[in-house]
Amino acid sequence: MALSLTGRLCFVRPKENLVSLSTPILNPRFSRSLPLLSCSNHNVRGLRPAWPKSRVSAISASTEGSSSTGSEDIATLLEGVEVYDLNGNAVPITNLWKERKAVIAFARHFGCVLCRRRAAFLASKKEIMDASNVALVLIGPGSVDQANAFVLQTQFKGEVYADPTHSSFKALKFVSGVLTTFTPAAGKSIIQSYLEGFRQDWGLSFEKDTVARGGWQQGGIVVAGPGKSKITYMHKDKEAGDDPPIEDILKACCMPQFAQ
């Protein structure tokens, strides 16, 4: 799927499987993978990952500043939910922030180009998180094998867990559906991601589990802990590529270090 430069939503069938995050954006494979785009070198040179600036609505839509009861409700919803580490060991999800603070990114699926862009951007802020003793975690709806492939391809600096039953996504009521996936804003985000050098892994995207569920799942970002019931920030993606302002995430996880 892509959005043409005229604003029309278009669907593009890739001609080959592109899995590398490090593929140079001027690689000839790039132009073949996005036939709707024609960019000269000076149009794409120097582009950097761009996330939205901080806005009041992002905070009001999150659980930051919510009552302890609200956080406890979320913890109750997650009671009994398990995710799996890269060795296939089951871990109660709330254990990920039981004794520490963590930024937890919930990915659409492990092959998603938008998720890879989000993961890279969060990882670029890991020094700030480390200085605040905050863990960076990514959870994807898929198998342990898919999670390992994601780590191998992206070299993601944080912890990665698989949720093969999508139970955490259901418990947190993250949205899902075709209309939340194929949107003009999502198309623009995909184009931006490709221009920045990120690539969809079509092999992972079309594996049985992802295909069976349609690939329509959306994710979000949570800042939680220490303590199972302490949820200080939650962003639920309204559509694919709905990135929250990075300033809001850092303020929720890393004050006062972020203020410095």
KAFENJO-V770644 format. One line per field, one symbol per residue. ss: DSSP state (@ for helix, = for strand, . for the rest). burial: b if it has 9 or more other C-alpha atoms within 8 Angstrom, else e. Layout:
BEGIN
ss: ???
burial: ???
END
This chain:
BEGIN
ss: .==.....==.................@@@@@@.......@@@@...........@@@@@.......@@@@@@@@@@....===.....===@@@@....=======.....@@@@@@@@@@@..@@@@@@..=======...@@@@@@@@@@@....====....@@@@@....=.@@@...@@@@@@@@@@@@......@@@@..@@@@@....=..=====......======.........@@@@@@@@@......
burial: bbbbeeeebeeeeeeeeebbbebebeeeebbebbeeeeeeeeebeeeeeeeeebeeebbeebbbeeeeebbbbbbeebeebbbbbbeeeebbbbbbbbbbbbbbbbbbbbbbbbbbbbbbbbbeebebbbebebbbbbbbbbbbebbbebbebbebebbbbbbbebbbbebbebbbeeebbbbbebbbbbbebbbbbbbbbbebbeeeebbeeebbbbbbbbbbbbbbbbbbbbbbbebbbeebbbebbbbbbbbebbee
END
